[in-house]
């Protein structure tokens, strides 16, 4: 699937130029915006603190 995605991007019309610019890794970042796990507790189990932090 990764190969198909990578190759198909070279075909005109498969992906818009705006989408390529907005991709999360286009400017060196690995994520588009901070990703957080919520809720902090689920079915009585707490999510590990590292998954709740705002720093990467």
C-alpha distance matrix in Angstrom:
0.0 3.8 5.4 5.1 6.1 8.5 10.0 10.4 12.4 15.0 15.7 18.7 18.5 14.8 15.5 19.1 20.8 22.0 18.5 17.8 21.2 20.8 17.6 18.5 18.0 19.7 23.2 22.6 22.3 19.6 20.4 21.5 24.6 26.0 24.2 26.7 26.8 29.3 31.5 33.0 34.1 32.6 34.5 36.8 34.2 34.0 30.8 31.0 32.7 30.1 27.6 30.3 31.4 30.9 30.5 27.4
3.8 0.0 3.8 5.5 5.1 6.1 8.6 9.9 10.9 13.5 15.1 18.1 18.3 14.7 14.7 18.1 19.1 20.3 17.0 15.6 18.8 18.7 15.2 15.9 14.9 16.6 20.0 19.3 19.2 16.7 18.0 19.3 22.6 24.2 22.7 25.5 26.1 28.8 31.2 32.4 33.9 32.8 35.0 37.1 34.3 33.6 30.2 30.0 31.4 28.4 26.3 29.0 29.6 28.9 28.2 25.0
5.4 3.8 0.0 3.8 5.4 5.1 6.1 8.4 10.1 11.7 13.4 16.8 17.7 14.3 15.1 18.5 19.5 21.3 18.4 16.6 20.0 20.5 17.3 18.5 17.1 18.1 21.6 21.0 21.6 19.4 21.0 22.3 25.7 27.5 26.3 29.2 29.8 32.6 35.0 36.2 37.7 36.5 38.7 40.8 38.0 37.3 33.9 33.7 35.0 31.9 29.9 32.7 33.1 32.3 31.4 28.1
5.1 5.5 3.8 0.0 3.8 5.5 5.3 5.8 8.5 10.4 11.0 14.4 14.8 11.4 12.8 16.5 18.1 20.0 17.1 16.0 19.6 20.1 17.3 19.0 18.2 18.9 22.6 22.6 23.0 21.0 22.0 22.7 26.1 28.2 26.9 29.8 30.4 32.9 35.3 36.8 38.3 36.9 39.0 41.3 38.8 38.3 35.0 35.1 36.4 33.6 31.2 33.8 34.4 33.4 32.9 29.9
6.1 5.1 5.4 3.8 0.0 3.8 5.6 5.3 6.3 9.3 10.4 13.2 13.2 9.6 10.0 13.5 14.9 16.6 13.5 12.4 16.0 16.3 13.5 15.4 14.8 15.5 19.2 19.5 19.7 17.8 18.7 19.0 22.6 24.8 23.8 26.9 27.8 30.2 32.7 34.3 36.1 34.9 37.2 39.6 37.0 36.3 32.8 33.0 34.0 31.2 28.7 31.0 31.6 30.3 29.9 27.0
8.5 6.1 5.1 5.5 3.8 0.0 3.8 5.7 5.6 7.6 10.0 13.0 13.9 10.9 10.9 14.0 14.5 16.6 13.9 11.8 15.2 16.2 13.4 15.2 13.7 14.0 17.6 17.8 18.7 17.2 18.7 19.3 23.0 25.4 24.8 28.0 29.3 32.0 34.6 35.9 37.9 37.0 39.5 41.6 38.8 37.8 34.2 34.0 34.8 31.7 29.6 31.9 32.0 30.6 29.8 26.7
10.0 8.6 6.1 5.3 5.6 3.8 0.0 3.8 5.4 5.8 7.6 11.1 12.8 10.2 11.3 14.5 15.3 18.0 15.8 13.8 17.3 18.7 16.3 18.6 17.2 16.9 20.6 21.0 22.2 20.9 22.4 22.8 26.5 29.0 28.4 31.7 32.8 35.4 38.0 39.5 41.3 40.3 42.7 44.9 42.2 41.3 37.8 37.6 38.5 35.4 33.3 35.7 35.8 34.4 33.5 30.5
10.4 9.9 8.4 5.8 5.3 5.7 3.8 0.0 3.8 5.3 5.4 8.6 9.5 6.6 8.4 11.9 13.4 16.0 13.8 12.7 16.4 17.6 15.6 18.3 17.7 17.3 21.1 22.0 22.8 21.6 22.5 22.3 26.0 28.7 28.0 31.2 32.4 34.7 37.2 39.0 40.9 39.7 42.0 44.5 42.0 41.2 37.8 38.0 38.9 36.0 33.6 35.7 36.0 34.5 34.0 31.2
12.4 10.9 10.1 8.5 6.3 5.6 5.4 3.8 0.0 3.8 5.5 7.6 8.5 6.1 6.2 9.1 10.0 12.7 10.8 9.1 12.8 14.3 12.6 15.6 14.9 13.9 17.7 19.0 20.0 19.3 20.2 19.7 23.5 26.4 26.2 29.6 31.2 33.5 36.2 37.9 40.0 39.2 41.8 44.1 41.6 40.5 37.0 37.0 37.6 34.6 32.3 34.1 34.2 32.3 31.8 29.1
15.0 13.5 11.7 10.4 9.3 7.6 5.8 5.3 3.8 0.0 3.8 6.3 8.9 7.8 8.7 10.9 11.1 14.5 13.4 11.4 14.6 16.8 15.5 18.5 17.4 15.9 19.4 20.8 22.3 22.0 23.2 22.8 26.6 29.6 29.6 33.1 34.8 37.2 39.9 41.5 43.7 42.9 45.6 47.8 45.2 44.1 40.5 40.4 40.9 37.8 35.6 37.5 37.4 35.4 34.6 31.9
15.7 15.1 13.4 11.0 10.4 10.0 7.6 5.4 5.5 3.8 0.0 3.8 6.3 5.8 8.1 10.5 11.8 15.1 14.2 13.1 16.4 18.4 17.5 20.7 20.1 18.7 22.3 23.9 25.2 24.6 25.5 24.7 28.4 31.5 31.3 34.7 36.2 38.4 41.0 42.9 44.9 43.9 46.4 48.8 46.5 45.6 42.1 42.3 42.9 40.0 37.6 39.4 39.5 37.6 37.1 34.5
18.7 18.1 16.8 14.4 13.2 13.0 11.1 8.6 7.6 6.3 3.8 0.0 3.8 5.7 7.4 8.5 9.9 13.3 13.1 12.6 15.5 17.7 17.5 21.1 20.9 19.0 22.4 24.5 25.7 25.6 26.1 24.8 28.4 31.7 31.9 35.3 37.0 38.9 41.5 43.6 45.8 44.8 47.5 49.9 47.7 46.7 43.3 43.6 44.0 41.2 38.7 40.2 40.2 38.0 37.7 35.5
18.5 18.3 17.7 14.8 13.2 13.9 12.8 9.5 8.5 8.9 6.3 3.8 0.0 3.8 5.5 6.5 9.1 11.8 11.5 12.0 14.9 16.4 16.6 20.2 20.7 19.0 22.4 24.8 25.4 25.2 25.1 23.5 26.9 30.2 30.2 33.5 35.1 36.8 39.3 41.6 43.7 42.7 45.2 47.8 45.9 44.9 41.6 42.2 42.7 40.1 37.4 38.6 38.9 36.7 36.8 34.7
14.8 14.7 14.3 11.4 9.6 10.9 10.2 6.6 6.1 7.8 5.8 5.7 3.8 0.0 3.8 6.9 9.7 12.0 10.5 10.9 14.4 15.4 14.7 18.1 18.6 17.6 21.2 23.1 23.5 22.8 22.7 21.5 24.9 28.1 27.7 30.9 32.3 34.1 36.6 38.8 40.8 39.6 42.1 44.7 42.7 41.8 38.5 39.2 39.8 37.2 34.4 35.9 36.4 34.4 34.5 32.3
15.5 14.7 15.1 12.8 10.0 10.9 11.3 8.4 6.2 8.7 8.1 7.4 5.5 3.8 0.0 3.8 6.6 8.4 6.7 7.4 10.7 11.6 11.3 14.8 15.6 14.3 17.8 19.9 20.3 19.8 19.6 18.1 21.5 24.8 24.8 28.1 29.8 31.6 34.2 36.3 38.6 37.7 40.4 42.9 40.8 39.7 36.3 36.8 37.2 34.6 31.9 33.1 33.4 31.2 31.3 29.3
19.1 18.1 18.5 16.5 13.5 14.0 14.5 11.9 9.1 10.9 10.5 8.5 6.5 6.9 3.8 0.0 3.8 5.4 5.3 6.7 9.1 10.2 11.1 14.9 16.0 14.1 17.1 19.8 20.2 20.4 19.9 17.8 21.1 24.6 25.1 28.4 30.5 32.1 34.8 36.9 39.4 38.8 41.7 44.0 42.0 40.7 37.3 37.9 37.9 35.4 32.7 33.6 33.6 31.1 31.3 29.6
20.8 19.1 19.5 18.1 14.9 14.5 15.3 13.4 10.0 11.1 11.8 9.9 9.1 9.7 6.6 3.8 0.0 3.8 5.4 5.2 6.4 8.8 10.2 13.9 14.5 11.8 14.5 17.6 18.4 19.2 19.1 17.0 20.3 24.0 25.0 28.5 30.9 32.8 35.6 37.5 40.2 39.9 43.0 45.1 42.9 41.3 37.8 38.0 37.7 35.0 32.7 33.5 33.0 30.3 30.2 28.5
22.0 20.3 21.3 20.0 16.6 16.6 18.0 16.0 12.7 14.5 15.1 13.3 11.8 12.0 8.4 5.4 3.8 0.0 3.8 5.5 5.2 6.3 8.8 12.3 13.7 11.4 13.5 16.8 17.0 18.0 17.2 14.6 17.6 21.3 22.5 25.9 28.4 30.1 32.8 34.8 37.6 37.5 40.7 42.7 40.7 39.0 35.6 36.0 35.4 32.9 30.5 31.0 30.6 27.7 27.9 26.6
18.5 17.0 18.4 17.1 13.5 13.9 15.8 13.8 10.8 13.4 14.2 13.1 11.5 10.5 6.7 5.3 5.4 3.8 0.0 3.8 5.4 5.1 6.2 9.9 11.6 10.1 12.9 15.5 15.3 15.6 14.8 12.5 15.7 19.3 20.0 23.4 25.7 27.5 30.2 32.2 34.8 34.5 37.6 39.7 37.6 36.1 32.6 33.1 32.8 30.3 27.8 28.5 28.4 25.8 26.0 24.4
17.8 15.6 16.6 16.0 12.4 11.8 13.8 12.7 9.1 11.4 13.1 12.6 12.0 10.9 7.4 6.7 5.2 5.5 3.8 0.0 3.8 5.5 5.4 9.0 9.4 7.3 10.6 13.1 13.7 14.2 14.3 12.7 16.3 19.8 20.6 24.2 26.6 28.8 31.7 33.3 36.0 35.9 39.0 40.9 38.5 36.8 33.2 33.2 33.0 30.1 27.9 28.9 28.5 25.9 25.6 23.6
21.2 18.8 20.0 19.6 16.0 15.2 17.3 16.4 12.8 14.6 16.4 15.5 14.9 14.4 10.7 9.1 6.4 5.2 5.4 3.8 0.0 3.8 5.7 8.6 9.2 6.3 8.4 11.7 12.4 13.8 13.7 11.7 14.9 18.6 20.1 23.8 26.6 28.7 31.6 33.0 36.0 36.3 39.6 41.3 38.9 36.9 33.3 33.2 32.5 29.7 27.7 28.3 27.5 24.6 24.2 22.6
20.8 18.7 20.5 20.1 16.3 16.2 18.7 17.6 14.3 16.8 18.4 17.7 16.4 15.4 11.6 10.2 8.8 6.3 5.1 5.5 3.8 0.0 3.8 6.4 8.5 7.0 8.7 11.6 11.1 12.1 11.1 8.5 11.6 15.3 16.7 20.3 23.1 25.1 27.9 29.5 32.5 32.7 36.1 37.8 35.5 33.5 30.0 30.1 29.4 26.9 24.6 25.1 24.5 21.6 21.6 20.3
17.6 15.2 17.3 17.3 13.5 13.4 16.3 15.6 12.6 15.5 17.5 17.5 16.6 14.7 11.3 11.1 10.2 8.8 6.2 5.4 5.7 3.8 0.0 3.8 5.6 5.4 8.2 10.0 9.3 9.4 9.0 7.5 11.2 14.5 15.3 19.0 21.5 23.9 26.8 28.2 31.0 31.1 34.3 36.0 33.6 31.7 28.1 28.0 27.6 24.8 22.6 23.6 23.1 20.6 20.4 18.5
18.5 15.9 18.5 19.0 15.4 15.2 18.6 18.3 15.6 18.5 20.7 21.1 20.2 18.1 14.8 14.9 13.9 12.3 9.9 9.0 8.6 6.4 3.8 0.0 3.8 5.7 7.2 7.9 6.1 5.9 5.3 4.6 8.4 11.3 12.3 16.0 18.7 21.4 24.3 25.3 28.3 28.6 32.0 33.4 30.8 28.7 25.0 24.7 24.2 21.2 19.2 20.3 19.6 17.1 16.7 14.7
18.0 14.9 17.1 18.2 14.8 13.7 17.2 17.7 14.9 17.4 20.1 20.9 20.7 18.6 15.6 16.0 14.5 13.7 11.6 9.4 9.2 8.5 5.6 3.8 0.0 3.8 5.6 5.2 5.1 5.2 7.0 7.9 11.2 13.7 14.7 18.4 21.0 24.0 26.9 27.6 30.5 30.9 34.2 35.4 32.6 30.4 26.7 25.9 25.3 22.1 20.5 22.0 20.9 18.7 17.5 14.9
19.7 16.6 18.1 18.9 15.5 14.0 16.9 17.3 13.9 15.9 18.7 19.0 19.0 17.6 14.3 14.1 11.8 11.4 10.1 7.3 6.3 7.0 5.4 5.7 3.8 0.0 3.8 5.8 7.2 8.7 10.1 9.8 13.2 16.1 17.6 21.4 24.2 27.0 29.9 30.7 33.7 34.2 37.6 38.9 36.1 33.9 30.2 29.4 28.7 25.5 24.0 25.1 23.9 21.3 20.1 17.9
23.2 20.0 21.6 22.6 19.2 17.6 20.6 21.1 17.7 19.4 22.3 22.4 22.4 21.2 17.8 17.1 14.5 13.5 12.9 10.6 8.4 8.7 8.2 7.2 5.6 3.8 0.0 3.8 5.7 8.7 10.1 9.8 12.4 15.1 17.3 21.0 24.1 26.9 29.9 30.4 33.6 34.5 38.0 39.0 36.2 33.7 30.0 29.0 27.8 24.6 23.5 24.3 22.6 19.7 18.2 16.4
22.6 19.3 21.0 22.6 19.5 17.8 21.0 22.0 19.0 20.8 23.9 24.5 24.8 23.1 19.9 19.8 17.6 16.8 15.5 13.1 11.7 11.6 10.0 7.9 5.2 5.8 3.8 0.0 3.8 6.6 9.2 10.3 12.6 14.5 16.5 20.0 23.0 26.1 29.0 29.1 32.2 33.2 36.7 37.4 34.4 31.8 28.1 26.7 25.6 22.2 21.5 22.7 20.8 18.2 16.2 13.9
22.3 19.2 21.6 23.0 19.7 18.7 22.2 22.8 20.0 22.3 25.2 25.7 25.4 23.5 20.3 20.2 18.4 17.0 15.3 13.7 12.4 11.1 9.3 6.1 5.1 7.2 5.7 3.8 0.0 3.8 5.6 7.2 9.1 10.8 12.7 16.2 19.2 22.3 25.2 25.3 28.5 29.6 33.1 33.8 30.9 28.3 24.6 23.4 22.2 18.9 18.0 19.0 17.3 14.7 13.1 10.9
19.6 16.7 19.4 21.0 17.8 17.2 20.9 21.6 19.3 22.0 24.6 25.6 25.2 22.8 19.8 20.4 19.2 18.0 15.6 14.2 13.8 12.1 9.4 5.9 5.2 8.7 8.7 6.6 3.8 0.0 3.8 6.9 9.0 10.1 10.9 14.4 16.9 20.2 23.1 23.3 26.2 26.9 30.3 31.2 28.2 25.8 22.0 20.9 20.3 16.9 15.7 17.3 16.1 14.2 12.8 10.0
20.4 18.0 21.0 22.0 18.7 18.7 22.4 22.5 20.2 23.2 25.5 26.1 25.1 22.7 19.6 19.9 19.1 17.2 14.8 14.3 13.7 11.1 9.0 5.3 7.0 10.1 10.1 9.2 5.6 3.8 0.0 3.8 5.5 6.9 7.7 11.4 14.2 17.2 20.1 20.7 23.7 24.4 27.9 29.0 26.2 23.8 20.2 19.6 18.9 16.0 14.1 15.1 14.4 12.2 11.8 9.8
21.5 19.3 22.3 22.7 19.0 19.3 22.8 22.3 19.7 22.8 24.7 24.8 23.5 21.5 18.1 17.8 17.0 14.6 12.5 12.7 11.7 8.5 7.5 4.6 7.9 9.8 9.8 10.3 7.2 6.9 3.8 0.0 3.8 7.1 8.5 12.2 15.2 17.6 20.5 21.6 24.7 25.4 29.0 30.2 27.8 25.5 22.0 21.9 21.0 18.5 16.3 16.7 16.0 13.4 13.7 12.5
24.6 22.6 25.7 26.1 22.6 23.0 26.5 26.0 23.5 26.6 28.4 28.4 26.9 24.9 21.5 21.1 20.3 17.6 15.7 16.3 14.9 11.6 11.2 8.4 11.2 13.2 12.4 12.6 9.1 9.0 5.5 3.8 0.0 3.8 6.3 9.6 13.1 15.2 18.0 18.9 22.3 23.4 27.1 28.0 25.8 23.2 19.9 19.9 18.6 16.4 14.3 13.9 13.2 10.2 11.2 11.0
26.0 24.2 27.5 28.2 24.8 25.4 29.0 28.7 26.4 29.6 31.5 31.7 30.2 28.1 24.8 24.6 24.0 21.3 19.3 19.8 18.6 15.3 14.5 11.3 13.7 16.1 15.1 14.5 10.8 10.1 6.9 7.1 3.8 0.0 3.8 6.5 10.2 12.5 15.3 15.6 19.1 20.6 24.4 25.0 22.6 19.8 16.5 16.4 14.8 12.9 10.9 10.2 9.4 6.6 8.2 8.6
24.2 22.7 26.3 26.9 23.8 24.8 28.4 28.0 26.2 29.6 31.3 31.9 30.2 27.7 24.8 25.1 25.0 22.5 20.0 20.6 20.1 16.7 15.3 12.3 14.7 17.6 17.3 16.5 12.7 10.9 7.7 8.5 6.3 3.8 0.0 3.8 7.0 9.7 12.6 13.2 16.4 17.4 21.1 22.0 19.6 17.1 13.7 14.0 13.2 11.5 8.6 8.6 9.1 7.8 9.7 9.5
26.7 25.5 29.2 29.8 26.9 28.0 31.7 31.2 29.6 33.1 34.7 35.3 33.5 30.9 28.1 28.4 28.5 25.9 23.4 24.2 23.8 20.3 19.0 16.0 18.4 21.4 21.0 20.0 16.2 14.4 11.4 12.2 9.6 6.5 3.8 0.0 3.8 6.3 9.1 9.4 12.8 14.1 17.9 18.5 16.3 13.7 10.5 11.3 10.5 9.8 6.6 5.6 7.3 7.4 10.1 10.7
26.8 26.1 29.8 30.4 27.8 29.3 32.8 32.4 31.2 34.8 36.2 37.0 35.1 32.3 29.8 30.5 30.9 28.4 25.7 26.6 26.6 23.1 21.5 18.7 21.0 24.2 24.1 23.0 19.2 16.9 14.2 15.2 13.1 10.2 7.0 3.8 0.0 3.8 6.3 6.8 9.6 10.5 14.2 15.0 12.8 10.6 7.5 9.3 9.6 9.7 6.1 5.7 9.0 10.3 12.9 13.3
29.3 28.8 32.6 32.9 30.2 32.0 35.4 34.7 33.5 37.2 38.4 38.9 36.8 34.1 31.6 32.1 32.8 30.1 27.5 28.8 28.7 25.1 23.9 21.4 24.0 27.0 26.9 26.1 22.3 20.2 17.2 17.6 15.2 12.5 9.7 6.3 3.8 0.0 2.9 5.1 7.7 8.6 12.3 13.3 12.0 10.2 8.3 11.1 11.4 12.5 9.3 7.8 11.2 12.5 15.6 16.6
31.5 31.2 35.0 35.3 32.7 34.6 38.0 37.2 36.2 39.9 41.0 41.5 39.3 36.6 34.2 34.8 35.6 32.8 30.2 31.7 31.6 27.9 26.8 24.3 26.9 29.9 29.9 29.0 25.2 23.1 20.1 20.5 18.0 15.3 12.6 9.1 6.3 2.9 0.0 3.8 5.4 6.4 10.0 10.9 10.2 8.8 8.0 11.4 12.0 13.8 11.0 9.4 12.9 14.6 17.8 18.9
33.0 32.4 36.2 36.8 34.3 35.9 39.5 39.0 37.9 41.5 42.9 43.6 41.6 38.8 36.3 36.9 37.5 34.8 32.2 33.3 33.0 29.5 28.2 25.3 27.6 30.7 30.4 29.1 25.3 23.3 20.7 21.6 18.9 15.6 13.2 9.4 6.8 5.1 3.8 0.0 3.8 6.7 10.3 9.9 8.5 6.0 5.5 8.5 8.8 11.3 9.2 7.4 10.9 13.4 16.3 17.6
34.1 33.9 37.7 38.3 36.1 37.9 41.3 40.9 40.0 43.7 44.9 45.8 43.7 40.8 38.6 39.4 40.2 37.6 34.8 36.0 36.0 32.5 31.0 28.3 30.5 33.7 33.6 32.2 28.5 26.2 23.7 24.7 22.3 19.1 16.4 12.8 9.6 7.7 5.4 3.8 0.0 3.8 6.8 6.1 5.5 4.4 6.0 9.5 10.9 13.7 11.8 10.7 14.3 17.0 19.7 20.8
32.6 32.8 36.5 36.9 34.9 37.0 40.3 39.7 39.2 42.9 43.9 44.8 42.7 39.6 37.7 38.8 39.9 37.5 34.5 35.9 36.3 32.7 31.1 28.6 30.9 34.2 34.5 33.2 29.6 26.9 24.4 25.4 23.4 20.6 17.4 14.1 10.5 8.6 6.4 6.7 3.8 0.0 3.8 5.4 5.3 6.5 7.7 11.5 13.6 15.9 13.6 13.2 16.9 19.5 22.1 22.7
34.5 35.0 38.7 39.0 37.2 39.5 42.7 42.0 41.8 45.6 46.4 47.5 45.2 42.1 40.4 41.7 43.0 40.7 37.6 39.0 39.6 36.1 34.3 32.0 34.2 37.6 38.0 36.7 33.1 30.3 27.9 29.0 27.1 24.4 21.1 17.9 14.2 12.3 10.0 10.3 6.8 3.8 0.0 3.8 5.6 8.5 10.6 14.1 16.6 19.0 16.9 16.8 20.5 23.2 25.7 26.2
36.8 37.1 40.8 41.3 39.6 41.6 44.9 44.5 44.1 47.8 48.8 49.9 47.8 44.7 42.9 44.0 45.1 42.7 39.7 40.9 41.3 37.8 36.0 33.4 35.4 38.9 39.0 37.4 33.8 31.2 29.0 30.2 28.0 25.0 22.0 18.5 15.0 13.3 10.9 9.9 6.1 5.4 3.8 0.0 3.8 6.6 9.8 12.8 15.1 18.0 16.6 16.3 19.7 22.8 25.2 25.9
34.2 34.3 38.0 38.8 37.0 38.8 42.2 42.0 41.6 45.2 46.5 47.7 45.9 42.7 40.8 42.0 42.9 40.7 37.6 38.5 38.9 35.5 33.6 30.8 32.6 36.1 36.2 34.4 30.9 28.2 26.2 27.8 25.8 22.6 19.6 16.3 12.8 12.0 10.2 8.5 5.5 5.3 5.6 3.8 0.0 3.8 6.6 9.4 12.1 14.7 13.5 13.7 17.1 20.3 22.4 22.8
34.0 33.6 37.3 38.3 36.3 37.8 41.3 41.2 40.5 44.1 45.6 46.7 44.9 41.8 39.7 40.7 41.3 39.0 36.1 36.8 36.9 33.5 31.7 28.7 30.4 33.9 33.7 31.8 28.3 25.8 23.8 25.5 23.2 19.8 17.1 13.7 10.6 10.2 8.8 6.0 4.4 6.5 8.5 6.6 3.8 0.0 3.8 6.4 8.5 11.4 10.5 10.3 13.5 16.9 18.9 19.6
30.8 30.2 33.9 35.0 32.8 34.2 37.8 37.8 37.0 40.5 42.1 43.3 41.6 38.5 36.3 37.3 37.8 35.6 32.6 33.2 33.3 30.0 28.1 25.0 26.7 30.2 30.0 28.1 24.6 22.0 20.2 22.0 19.9 16.5 13.7 10.5 7.5 8.3 8.0 5.5 6.0 7.7 10.6 9.8 6.6 3.8 0.0 3.8 6.3 8.4 6.9 7.4 10.7 14.0 15.8 16.2
31.0 30.0 33.7 35.1 33.0 34.0 37.6 38.0 37.0 40.4 42.3 43.6 42.2 39.2 36.8 37.9 38.0 36.0 33.1 33.2 33.2 30.1 28.0 24.7 25.9 29.4 29.0 26.7 23.4 20.9 19.6 21.9 19.9 16.4 14.0 11.3 9.3 11.1 11.4 8.5 9.5 11.5 14.1 12.8 9.4 6.4 3.8 0.0 3.8 5.5 5.6 7.0 9.3 12.9 13.9 14.1
32.7 31.4 35.0 36.4 34.0 34.8 38.5 38.9 37.6 40.9 42.9 44.0 42.7 39.8 37.2 37.9 37.7 35.4 32.8 33.0 32.5 29.4 27.6 24.2 25.3 28.7 27.8 25.6 22.2 20.3 18.9 21.0 18.6 14.8 13.2 10.5 9.6 11.4 12.0 8.8 10.9 13.6 16.6 15.1 12.1 8.5 6.3 3.8 0.0 3.8 5.4 5.1 6.4 10.2 11.2 12.2
30.1 28.4 31.9 33.6 31.2 31.7 35.4 36.0 34.6 37.8 40.0 41.2 40.1 37.2 34.6 35.4 35.0 32.9 30.3 30.1 29.7 26.9 24.8 21.2 22.1 25.5 24.6 22.2 18.9 16.9 16.0 18.5 16.4 12.9 11.5 9.8 9.7 12.5 13.8 11.3 13.7 15.9 19.0 18.0 14.7 11.4 8.4 5.5 3.8 0.0 3.8 5.4 5.4 8.7 8.8 8.8
27.6 26.3 29.9 31.2 28.7 29.6 33.3 33.6 32.3 35.6 37.6 38.7 37.4 34.4 31.9 32.7 32.7 30.5 27.8 27.9 27.7 24.6 22.6 19.2 20.5 24.0 23.5 21.5 18.0 15.7 14.1 16.3 14.3 10.9 8.6 6.6 6.1 9.3 11.0 9.2 11.8 13.6 16.9 16.6 13.5 10.5 6.9 5.6 5.4 3.8 0.0 3.8 5.7 8.4 9.5 9.4
30.3 29.0 32.7 33.8 31.0 31.9 35.7 35.7 34.1 37.5 39.4 40.2 38.6 35.9 33.1 33.6 33.5 31.0 28.5 28.9 28.3 25.1 23.6 20.3 22.0 25.1 24.3 22.7 19.0 17.3 15.1 16.7 13.9 10.2 8.6 5.6 5.7 7.8 9.4 7.4 10.7 13.2 16.8 16.3 13.7 10.3 7.4 7.0 5.1 5.4 3.8 0.0 3.8 6.6 9.0 10.3
31.4 29.6 33.1 34.4 31.6 32.0 35.8 36.0 34.2 37.4 39.5 40.2 38.9 36.4 33.4 33.6 33.0 30.6 28.4 28.5 27.5 24.5 23.1 19.6 20.9 23.9 22.6 20.8 17.3 16.1 14.4 16.0 13.2 9.4 9.1 7.3 9.0 11.2 12.9 10.9 14.3 16.9 20.5 19.7 17.1 13.5 10.7 9.3 6.4 5.4 5.7 3.8 0.0 3.8 5.6 7.7
30.9 28.9 32.3 33.4 30.3 30.6 34.4 34.5 32.3 35.4 37.6 38.0 36.7 34.4 31.2 31.1 30.3 27.7 25.8 25.9 24.6 21.6 20.6 17.1 18.7 21.3 19.7 18.2 14.7 14.2 12.2 13.4 10.2 6.6 7.8 7.4 10.3 12.5 14.6 13.4 17.0 19.5 23.2 22.8 20.3 16.9 14.0 12.9 10.2 8.7 8.4 6.6 3.8 0.0 3.8 6.7
30.5 28.2 31.4 32.9 29.9 29.8 33.5 34.0 31.8 34.6 37.1 37.7 36.8 34.5 31.3 31.3 30.2 27.9 26.0 25.6 24.2 21.6 20.4 16.7 17.5 20.1 18.2 16.2 13.1 12.8 11.8 13.7 11.2 8.2 9.7 10.1 12.9 15.6 17.8 16.3 19.7 22.1 25.7 25.2 22.4 18.9 15.8 13.9 11.2 8.8 9.5 9.0 5.6 3.8 0.0 3.8
27.4 25.0 28.1 29.9 27.0 26.7 30.5 31.2 29.1 31.9 34.5 35.5 34.7 32.3 29.3 29.6 28.5 26.6 24.4 23.6 22.6 20.3 18.5 14.7 14.9 17.9 16.4 13.9 10.9 10.0 9.8 12.5 11.0 8.6 9.5 10.7 13.3 16.6 18.9 17.6 20.8 22.7 26.2 25.9 22.8 19.6 16.2 14.1 12.2 8.8 9.4 10.3 7.7 6.7 3.8 0.0
